[in-house]
Amino acid sequence: MRPSTKKVRARFRRTAGIAVVLLVVPLALSACGSNTSGSSTAGGSSATRVAEIADLVPARIRNSGTLRVAVPDGSAPLASVNDSGQPVGMDVDMANAFGGLMGLKVEITPGSFDSQIPGLQSGKFDIAMGEYYITAARLASVDFVSGWRDYSSFATRADDTYTPKLPSELCGHGIGVLKGSAEEASVQEFNTKSCGGHPMTIGSFPDQAASFLALNSQRIDAVVTGRGPLEAAAAQNKSFKITGEMGGGPTAVAVARTADNADMLKAIQMAYDKLVADGTYGAILKQWKTDYGAVPTATIYTKDSTPPNYS
């Protein structure tokens, strides 16, 4: 998925759309993409404080005793709000693990995705667990620690023998994408450059539910969308199968850019690497079926870094 603000927001709206059409994800997830913020909740972790990590945390955060974390309120399996109003997901568990290693209580605030970076800039949050794409525009205002990756995949009907694994195998088929999404742009670009005499028939749908209805009714052969939402839905519904990979790249925790954030970036990087080494990282990803995006080590990006290539 290519990184623009509009497109990344569309990425998080997918979850609700897939949930509606498959009727398998709790109704609470339909808040995805809304502008309503959830209330803050405090949590802890079974992770034990590691002095080497805790000592890097800036004094202002360490002295407060609390790590303030923003998460999206409707982007399962990364982060969402369950029927009880509690934030759950991969990023929620990872944030609590960070807090444990840092010796801090964790205060998690669910809200709209587009409120998170402004919240960092205003000092409301210390970090934002949104699995952000790392773009030049974002690096102008915040820093990042990447500890996961995401990409697009292909959904086809479970009873169909068509199982594309490469973008080239989309050529000559009817393909559904979300209007305005990163996938719409990347599929159209690939079609123009690479499909030649066997072009795709691309349908751009106003929401993800419409694209899956078209797939189920055999008006298209495949839907191209984010791997994470597909995994969450497929875990409870066997009407479609997931194959292949297209685009994507590193995703990251956003960290408020302050005079003392260099040590905070290092603390988060070390926390990621500690969780990878002791198996906690893998266990969290396996629980939320996000292990397809596992990375072996975390990477810091600051204003002087070259952003990843997501093409």
ABEGO torsion letter per residue (X at the ends): XBBBAAAAAAAAAAAAAAAAAAGABBAAAAABGBABBBBBBBBBBABBBBAAAAAABBAAAAAAGBBBBBBBABBOAABBBBAAGBBBEAAAAAAAAAAAAAGBBBBBBBBBAAAAAAAAAAGABABBBAGBBBBAAAAAABBBBBABBBBBBBBBBAABABBBABAAAABGBBBBBBBGBAAAAAAAAAAAAAAEABBBBBBBBABAAAAAAAAAAGABABBBBBAAAAAAAAAABAABBBBEBBEEEBBBBBBBBBAAAAAAAAAAAAAAAAAAAAGAAAAAAAAAGAAAABBABBBBBBAABBBBBAX
